[in-house]
């Protein structure tokens, strides 16, 4: 999968060269190409912004400079262009999985007071937000999108790991434990040390229901539960 990122701060994306995404790039599973918008400024000071028409605070990124940086991308005919914007649709698990099926994403990172609307009208297919709050720029949201989407690219991580994570099956994930067996007078639950995989599976499902009920109860309305799971939830609600 290929990502082209249009940004004025390409150095911020150095974190993507490490850990799982770093290995994925080394193994040619994903390709992250950073395009510095400043390189396309015709201003001797490499300015990419100007004052807004109509007045007001802040600066606006110039349409022509952004467009020239976009035109430098090769083989972009079938690419989906996403503008990282607080005005966009909020990124969620469903959107992440859908985007992971794309072959090529172009991410446009705004800054300052935003980008001239005309470039948005010209090249952007979709605006995406990572939450109802405002950041100083689109770089961090772009990294969030890349990280979340890449995890669903085949070969990046195991399908088993994805299937058991929070939101993948509609519920929050169950608690995890590792050695030491005892820590601060807290023991690893006995069922996890029993070796009985059927009981472990049942316990984990119960814990997922419990976590979701306590932390994100609204998610329970969106999933189809078996009769057994409904009974589990009923017992949990009576106890808690």
C-alpha positions as CSV (number, residue, x, y, z in Angstrom):
1,X,0.0,0.0,0.0
2,X,1.3,3.4,-0.9
3,X,0.9,6.7,1.1
4,X,1.9,10.1,-0.4
5,X,1.9,12.8,2.3
6,X,1.8,16.5,1.4
7,X,3.2,18.4,4.4
8,X,5.4,21.4,5.3
9,X,6.9,19.4,8.2
10,X,8.1,16.0,6.7
11,X,10.6,15.6,9.6
12,X,7.6,15.0,12.0
13,X,7.0,11.6,10.3
14,X,10.4,10.1,11.4
15,X,8.5,8.1,14.1
16,X,6.9,6.0,11.3
17,X,10.4,4.6,10.5
18,X,10.4,2.5,13.7
19,X,8.7,-0.6,15.2
20,X,6.0,-2.4,13.2
21,X,5.6,0.3,10.5
22,X,9.4,0.5,10.1
23,X,9.6,-3.3,9.5
24,X,6.6,-3.1,7.1
25,X,8.4,-0.5,5.0
26,X,11.6,-2.6,5.0
27,X,9.6,-5.6,3.8
28,X,7.9,-3.5,1.1
29,X,4.5,-4.0,2.5
30,X,3.8,-0.3,2.7
31,X,5.5,2.7,1.0
32,X,5.3,6.1,2.8
33,X,6.5,9.0,0.5
34,X,6.8,12.5,2.0
35,X,6.5,15.5,-0.2
36,X,7.6,18.8,1.2
37,X,5.1,21.5,0.1
38,X,7.7,24.2,0.7
39,X,9.9,22.8,-2.2
40,X,7.2,24.1,-4.6
41,X,7.1,27.7,-3.3
42,X,8.2,30.3,-5.8
43,X,8.9,32.7,-3.0
44,X,12.6,33.2,-2.2
45,X,11.8,32.7,1.5
46,X,9.9,29.5,0.6
47,X,6.6,31.0,1.9
48,X,3.6,28.7,1.5
49,X,0.9,30.9,3.1
50,X,-0.6,34.4,2.9
51,X,-3.2,36.5,4.7
52,X,-6.8,35.6,4.3
53,X,-9.1,37.5,2.0
54,X,-11.8,39.3,4.0
55,X,-9.4,39.8,6.9
56,X,-9.1,37.8,10.1
57,X,-6.4,36.2,12.2
58,X,-3.8,33.7,11.0
59,X,-2.5,32.7,7.6
60,X,-3.9,30.5,4.9
61,X,-1.9,28.0,2.8
62,X,-1.8,28.9,-0.8
63,X,-3.7,26.9,-3.4
64,X,-1.1,27.1,-6.2
65,X,1.8,25.9,-4.0
66,X,-0.2,23.0,-2.7
67,X,-1.4,22.1,-6.2
68,X,2.1,22.1,-7.6
69,X,3.2,19.7,-4.8
70,X,0.3,17.5,-5.6
71,X,1.1,17.4,-9.3
72,X,4.6,16.1,-8.5
73,X,3.2,12.8,-7.4
74,X,3.5,10.1,-10.0
75,X,0.8,7.5,-10.9
76,X,-1.9,9.2,-8.8
77,X,-4.9,8.5,-11.2
78,X,-6.5,5.9,-8.9
79,X,-5.4,7.5,-5.6
80,X,-7.8,8.7,-3.0
81,X,-7.0,12.2,-1.7
82,X,-7.7,12.8,1.9
83,X,-7.5,16.2,3.6
84,X,-6.8,15.9,7.4
85,X,-9.3,18.4,8.8
86,X,-11.3,18.9,12.0
87,X,-14.3,19.5,9.7
88,X,-14.1,16.0,8.3
89,X,-15.8,12.7,9.1
90,X,-14.4,11.3,12.3
91,X,-12.0,8.3,11.8
92,X,-13.3,5.1,13.3
93,X,-12.7,1.4,13.0
94,X,-15.1,0.9,10.1
95,X,-13.4,3.8,8.1
96,X,-10.0,2.4,8.9
97,X,-10.8,-1.0,7.5
98,X,-12.4,0.5,4.4
99,X,-9.3,2.7,3.7
100,X,-7.0,-0.3,4.2
101,X,-8.5,-1.8,1.0
102,X,-7.2,1.2,-1.1
103,X,-4.0,0.8,-3.0
104,X,-2.9,4.4,-2.9
105,X,-3.8,7.2,-0.4
106,X,-2.7,10.8,-0.7
107,X,-2.8,12.7,2.6
108,X,-2.9,16.5,2.6
109,X,-1.8,18.1,5.9
110,X,-3.1,21.6,6.5
111,X,-1.5,24.1,8.9
112,X,-2.1,27.6,10.2
113,X,-5.7,28.7,9.6
114,X,-6.1,26.0,6.9
115,X,-5.9,25.7,3.2
116,X,-7.4,27.8,0.4
117,X,-10.8,26.2,-0.3
118,X,-10.1,26.1,-4.0
119,X,-7.5,23.4,-3.7
120,X,-9.8,21.4,-1.5
121,X,-12.5,21.7,-4.2
122,X,-10.0,20.8,-6.9
123,X,-8.3,17.7,-5.6
124,X,-9.7,16.4,-2.3
125,X,-12.0,13.3,-2.3
126,X,-12.7,13.2,1.4
127,X,-12.0,15.2,4.6
128,X,-11.2,13.1,7.7
129,X,-10.8,14.2,11.4
130,X,-9.4,12.2,14.3
131,X,-11.7,13.9,16.8
132,X,-13.7,17.0,17.7
133,X,-10.8,19.2,18.6
134,X,-8.3,21.3,16.8
135,X,-4.5,20.6,16.5
136,X,-1.8,22.9,15.1
137,X,-1.6,21.0,11.9
138,X,-2.6,17.8,10.0
139,X,0.7,15.9,10.5
140,X,-0.3,14.1,13.7
141,X,-3.7,13.2,12.3
142,X,-2.0,11.9,9.2
143,X,0.3,9.7,11.3
144,X,-2.7,8.4,13.2
145,X,-4.5,7.5,10.0
146,X,-1.4,5.8,8.5
147,X,-0.7,3.8,11.7
148,X,-4.3,2.6,12.1
149,X,-4.8,1.7,8.4
150,X,-1.4,0.0,8.0
151,X,-2.3,-2.5,10.7
152,X,-4.9,-3.9,8.4
153,X,-2.6,-4.3,5.4
154,X,-1.9,-8.0,4.9
155,X,1.4,-9.1,6.4
156,X,1.9,-6.1,8.7
157,X,0.6,-7.9,11.8
158,X,-1.1,-11.2,12.2
159,X,-4.8,-11.6,11.5
160,X,-5.3,-13.3,14.9
161,X,-4.0,-10.2,16.7
162,X,-6.3,-7.9,14.8
163,X,-9.3,-10.0,15.4
164,X,-9.0,-9.8,19.2
165,X,-8.4,-6.1,19.5
166,X,-10.7,-3.5,20.8
167,X,-13.4,-2.5,18.3
168,X,-12.5,-5.3,15.8
169,X,-15.4,-7.4,17.0
170,X,-17.5,-4.5,18.3
171,X,-16.3,-4.9,21.9
172,X,-13.4,-3.6,23.9
173,X,-10.5,-6.0,24.4
174,X,-10.2,-8.2,27.5
175,X,-7.4,-7.6,30.1
176,X,-3.9,-8.9,29.3
177,X,-1.4,-10.4,31.7
178,X,2.2,-11.7,31.5
179,X,5.0,-12.6,33.9
180,X,5.6,-12.2,36.8
181,X,2.7,-14.3,38.1
182,X,2.3,-12.1,41.1
183,X,2.8,-8.3,41.2
184,X,2.0,-6.0,44.1
185,X,-0.1,-8.8,45.7
186,X,-2.1,-9.1,42.5
187,X,-2.2,-12.6,40.9
188,X,-2.8,-13.5,37.2
189,X,-6.3,-14.9,37.0
190,X,-6.3,-18.6,37.6
191,X,-8.2,-19.4,34.5
192,X,-5.4,-18.0,32.3
193,X,-3.0,-20.5,34.0
194,X,-5.3,-23.5,33.7
195,X,-4.4,-24.5,30.2
196,X,-8.2,-25.0,29.5
197,X,-8.6,-23.1,26.2
198,X,-12.4,-23.3,26.2
199,X,-12.6,-21.7,29.6
200,X,-10.0,-19.1,28.7
201,X,-12.0,-18.2,25.6
202,X,-15.2,-17.9,27.7
203,X,-13.5,-15.8,30.4
204,X,-12.0,-13.4,27.8
205,X,-15.4,-12.9,26.2
206,X,-16.9,-12.2,29.6
207,X,-14.2,-9.7,30.3
208,X,-14.7,-8.0,26.9
209,X,-18.3,-7.6,27.7
210,X,-17.5,-6.3,31.2
211,X,-14.9,-3.8,29.9
212,X,-17.4,-2.5,27.3
213,X,-20.3,-2.3,29.7
214,X,-18.2,-0.3,32.2
215,X,-16.2,1.9,29.7
216,X,-18.2,2.2,26.5
217,X,-21.8,0.9,27.1
218,X,-23.1,2.5,23.9
219,X,-21.1,0.0,21.8
220,X,-23.2,-2.9,23.1
221,X,-26.2,-1.5,21.1
222,X,-24.3,-2.0,17.9
223,X,-23.4,-5.7,18.1
224,X,-25.4,-8.9,17.8
225,X,-25.0,-11.0,20.9
226,X,-25.8,-14.6,21.4
227,X,-28.2,-15.8,24.0
228,X,-25.2,-16.9,26.2
229,X,-23.6,-13.5,25.8
230,X,-26.9,-11.8,26.8
231,X,-27.0,-13.9,29.9
232,X,-23.4,-13.0,30.7
233,X,-24.2,-9.3,30.3
234,X,-27.3,-9.7,32.5
235,X,-25.3,-11.3,35.3
236,X,-22.6,-8.6,35.0
237,X,-25.2,-5.8,35.2
238,X,-26.7,-7.4,38.3
239,X,-23.3,-7.7,40.0
240,X,-21.9,-4.3,38.9
